[in-house]
Amino acid sequence: HRWVGNEAGRVPYPCWATMPRGADGAVGHNCREWKKYLSRGYADGEVWSPGMADAPLRNHNWFWKPGQDKSVKPLKGLMANYGRSVGQNCNLLLGEVITSDGLVPACDIQRLAEFGKEVRRRFGKPVAETAGTGRSLELKLPQPQRINHMMAMEDIAQGERIRRYDLEGLVPGGAWQPLCAGECVGHKRIQSFDAVDVAAVRLKIAEAK
């Protein structure tokens, strides 16, 4: 994995999991050719190095000090970090403090439990799912339903091949309506959009390698 160049727990989009090889064959953070691509990756790179977005659970505090319990990130902020890291083809690494007694503070444990519960609630049971190959995938929902997120994943054993995609929804009246679009999918892309009632969704790959 590669460090994305900040300690904010988020990356810009797109963020590719590949990086270039240095002119002398070198790879790694000290490689001159890597420095300008740390945050976004390099779409056509030959070195597999997914981004790692790190952040302390307590705002700006990597180490424990008494009286800082109120600095634990709120659940809303953690979910934003999740969307801007895991949801953008990266790993999220949360830094946890240890007290002078060698323990994780109780309030931190509670917030992490809330975080895990919310991730499972929001993304653990999709309305519907499918898999396949080709330039277009259509997914009919069990019944018309209001949705506001999509999650897409590539078979990364084949590399990152999608370069541009569009998601459409079949809305009441029988028309396909644009929902969202993007370029990098990789291991995982989670994307939100305005809530809409649809009977089906269609992923169209507009450009691929």
C-alpha positions in Angstrom: 0.0 0.0 0.0 1.0 3.6 -0.4 0.4 6.5 1.9 -1.8 9.1 0.1 0.1 12.1 1.4 -2.3 13.4 4.1 -3.6 12.3 7.5 -7.2 13.4 6.8 -8.6 9.9 6.1 -9.7 10.8 2.6 -8.4 10.9 -1.0 -9.3 12.9 -4.0 -11.2 11.2 -6.8 -10.2 9.5 -9.0 -7.7 7.5 -6.9 -6.1 4.6 -8.9 -4.4 1.6 -7.3 -1.4 1.6 -9.7 1.7 3.7 -9.8 4.5 4.3 -12.3 7.9 2.7 -12.1 10.8 5.0 -11.6 13.3 5.7 -14.4 15.8 3.5 -12.7 13.3 0.8 -11.9 12.8 2.1 -8.4 9.4 2.0 -6.6 8.2 3.5 -3.3 7.5 6.8 -1.5 11.1 8.0 -2.0 10.9 7.5 -5.7 10.8 10.8 -7.5 8.3 9.6 -10.0 5.9 8.6 -7.2 5.7 11.9 -5.3 3.3 13.7 -7.6 1.0 10.7 -7.8 0.7 9.7 -4.1 -2.8 11.1 -3.7 -4.4 10.0 -7.0 -2.3 7.1 -8.2 -1.4 6.7 -11.9 -4.1 5.2 -14.1 -1.7 3.4 -16.4 0.9 2.5 -13.9 2.5 -1.0 -13.9 3.1 -1.1 -10.1 0.1 -2.3 -7.9 0.0 0.0 -4.9 -3.5 0.8 -3.5 -3.9 4.0 -1.5 -4.0 4.0 2.3 -5.9 6.9 3.9 -4.9 7.3 7.5 -6.4 9.5 10.2 -6.5 9.6 14.0 -9.9 8.7 15.5 -9.4 11.7 17.8 -9.0 14.8 15.7 -5.3 15.7 15.3 -4.4 13.4 18.3 -2.4 10.3 17.5 -1.3 9.9 21.2 -3.4 9.8 24.4 -3.6 12.7 26.7 -6.1 13.2 29.6 -9.0 15.5 29.0 -9.3 14.9 25.2 -12.3 12.5 25.1 -14.4 15.2 23.3 -12.0 15.1 20.4 -13.3 11.7 19.2 -14.6 12.1 15.7 -18.4 12.1 15.4 -20.1 9.2 13.5 -21.0 11.6 10.7 -17.4 12.5 10.2 -16.3 8.8 10.2 -18.9 7.9 7.6 -17.6 10.8 5.4 -14.1 9.4 5.8 -15.4 5.9 4.8 -17.0 7.2 1.7 -13.9 9.3 0.7 -11.5 6.4 1.2 -13.1 2.9 1.0 -15.7 4.3 -1.3 -13.0 5.6 -3.6 -10.8 2.5 -4.1 -8.6 3.0 -1.0 -8.1 1.5 2.5 -9.0 3.5 5.6 -6.6 3.2 8.6 -7.9 4.8 11.8 -5.3 5.6 14.5 -6.4 4.6 18.0 -4.9 6.0 21.2 -3.9 3.8 24.2 -4.1 5.3 27.8 -1.3 5.3 30.3 -3.0 2.1 31.8 -2.6 0.3 28.4 -6.3 0.5 27.6 -8.4 1.8 24.7 -10.7 4.6 26.1 -14.3 3.5 26.6 -15.7 6.4 24.5 -13.4 5.4 21.6 -14.6 1.8 21.8 -18.2 3.0 21.7 -17.7 5.3 18.7 -15.9 2.5 16.8 -18.8 0.1 17.5 -21.3 2.8 16.3 -19.2 3.2 13.2 -19.1 -0.5 12.4 -22.9 -0.8 13.0 -23.6 2.1 10.6 -21.4 0.7 7.9 -23.2 -2.6 8.1 -26.7 -0.9 8.3 -26.0 1.2 5.2 -24.0 -1.2 3.0 -24.4 -4.7 4.5 -27.6 -5.7 2.8 -28.0 -4.2 -0.7 -31.5 -3.8 -2.2 -30.3 -6.0 -5.1 -27.0 -7.1 -6.7 -25.6 -8.7 -9.8 -22.3 -9.5 -11.5 -21.3 -10.0 -15.1 -19.0 -8.8 -17.9 -19.5 -6.5 -20.9 -20.2 -2.9 -21.5 -23.6 -2.8 -19.9 -25.1 -4.5 -16.9 -28.8 -4.2 -16.0 -30.2 -5.0 -12.6 -33.9 -5.3 -12.0 -35.0 -4.6 -8.4 -37.3 -7.0 -6.6 -39.8 -4.2 -6.6 -39.7 -0.4 -7.4 -37.8 1.2 -4.6 -36.2 4.5 -3.6 -32.4 4.4 -3.7 -29.6 6.9 -3.2 -26.3 4.9 -3.3 -24.6 2.5 -5.7 -21.6 0.2 -5.0 -19.6 -1.2 -7.8 -16.5 -3.5 -7.8 -14.1 -4.6 -10.5 -12.4 -8.0 -10.7 -9.1 -6.5 -9.7 -7.3 -9.8 -10.6 -7.7 -8.4 -14.1 -6.5 -4.9 -13.1 -8.4 -1.6 -13.2 -9.9 -1.5 -16.6 -12.9 0.8 -16.3 -12.1 4.4 -17.3 -15.5 6.0 -17.5 -19.0 4.8 -16.4 -22.6 6.0 -16.2 -25.4 4.7 -13.9 -29.0 5.1 -15.0 -32.3 4.3 -13.3 -35.5 3.1 -14.8 -38.0 5.7 -13.3 -41.8 5.7 -13.3 -43.0 6.2 -16.8 -40.4 3.8 -18.3 -37.6 6.2 -19.0 -33.9 5.7 -18.1 -32.7 8.6 -16.0 -29.0 9.4 -15.3 -28.1 8.8 -11.6 -24.4 9.3 -11.4 -21.1 8.9 -13.4 -17.5 8.4 -12.7 -14.2 7.0 -13.9 -12.3 4.9 -11.4 -14.0 1.8 -9.8 -11.2 -0.6 -8.9 -11.7 -2.6 -5.7 -14.7 -0.6 -4.6 -16.6 2.5 -5.7 -19.4 3.8 -3.4 -21.3 6.7 -4.9 -24.3 8.7 -3.5 -26.9 10.6 -5.5 -30.2 12.3 -5.0 -32.8 9.7 -3.9 -35.0 8.4 -6.7 -37.6 5.7 -7.2 -36.5 3.1 -9.7 -37.5 -0.3 -11.0 -34.1 -1.1 -12.3 -30.6 0.3 -12.7 -28.2 0.0 -15.6 -24.4 0.4 -15.4 -22.9 1.5 -18.7 -19.2 1.3 -19.3 -18.4 4.3 -21.6 -14.7 3.8 -21.7 -12.4 0.9 -20.7 -8.9 -0.4 -21.2 
